[in-house]
């Protein structure tokens, strides 16, 4: 089941998102906003509620970014990272 941010977070504009992490910082995923296809794609890669995730590094111009979760690295665009609400 993919958690809907409308149910758990409300207005995601005021929430901390994955795009707000700095290199080396770690947080826990709360939910994913956006359309269902994005939610399904991210979920299939392990981006689900309760997962610990950290920012490993950014590309020289800041996009894309490499995140580490569950022992592997995942590259996401900043626009995608802004759809992932985290604790903090």
C-alpha positions as CSV (number, residue, x, y, z in Angstrom):
1,X,0.0,0.0,0.0
2,X,1.3,3.4,-1.0
3,X,0.7,6.1,1.6
4,X,-1.1,9.2,0.3
5,X,0.4,12.4,1.6
6,X,-3.1,14.0,1.7
7,X,-4.0,11.5,4.4
8,X,-0.8,11.7,6.5
9,X,0.8,15.0,5.8
10,X,-1.7,17.4,4.5
11,X,-0.2,20.3,2.6
12,X,3.3,19.0,1.5
13,X,4.5,22.6,0.6
14,X,5.2,23.1,4.3
15,X,6.7,19.7,5.0
16,X,10.4,18.7,4.7
17,X,11.1,16.7,1.6
18,X,14.0,14.6,0.4
19,X,15.2,17.6,-1.7
20,X,15.9,19.4,1.6
21,X,18.5,16.9,2.8
22,X,22.1,17.9,2.8
23,X,25.0,15.6,2.0
24,X,25.4,13.0,4.7
25,X,22.1,13.7,6.4
26,X,19.7,10.8,7.0
27,X,15.9,10.8,7.6
28,X,12.9,8.5,7.4
29,X,10.3,8.6,4.6
30,X,6.8,9.5,5.8
31,X,4.9,9.5,2.5
32,X,5.0,10.2,-1.3
33,X,2.9,12.9,-2.9
34,X,2.4,13.2,-6.7
35,X,0.6,11.0,-9.2
36,X,0.0,7.3,-8.8
37,X,2.5,6.3,-11.5
38,X,5.3,8.2,-9.6
39,X,4.2,6.5,-6.3
40,X,4.3,3.1,-7.9
41,X,7.7,3.6,-9.6
42,X,9.3,4.9,-6.4
43,X,7.6,2.2,-4.3
44,X,9.0,-0.5,-6.6
45,X,12.5,0.9,-5.9
46,X,12.1,0.7,-2.1
47,X,11.0,4.3,-1.5
48,X,8.2,3.5,1.0
49,X,7.0,4.8,4.4
50,X,9.5,4.0,7.2
51,X,12.6,3.6,5.0
52,X,15.8,5.3,6.2
53,X,17.3,7.3,3.4
54,X,20.3,9.6,3.1
55,X,21.7,12.0,0.6
56,X,25.0,10.6,-0.7
57,X,25.9,13.3,-3.2
58,X,24.6,15.8,-5.7
59,X,25.7,16.3,-9.3
60,X,27.8,19.5,-9.9
61,X,24.7,21.5,-10.8
62,X,22.6,19.9,-8.1
63,X,20.5,17.6,-10.2
64,X,20.3,14.6,-10.2
65,X,21.1,13.5,-6.6
66,X,22.3,10.1,-5.4
67,X,20.5,8.8,-2.3
68,X,21.4,5.7,-0.3
69,X,18.7,3.4,1.1
70,X,18.6,-0.3,2.0
71,X,22.2,-0.7,1.0
72,X,22.0,0.6,-2.5
73,X,22.3,4.0,-4.3
74,X,19.3,5.5,-6.1
75,X,19.5,8.5,-8.4
76,X,16.5,10.9,-8.4
77,X,15.8,14.3,-10.0
78,X,15.1,17.1,-7.6
79,X,11.5,17.3,-8.8
80,X,11.0,13.7,-7.8
81,X,12.8,14.3,-4.4
82,X,10.4,17.1,-3.7
83,X,7.5,14.6,-3.8
84,X,8.9,12.5,-1.0
85,X,8.0,13.8,2.5
86,X,10.5,13.0,5.3
87,X,10.7,13.4,9.0
88,X,12.2,16.6,10.3
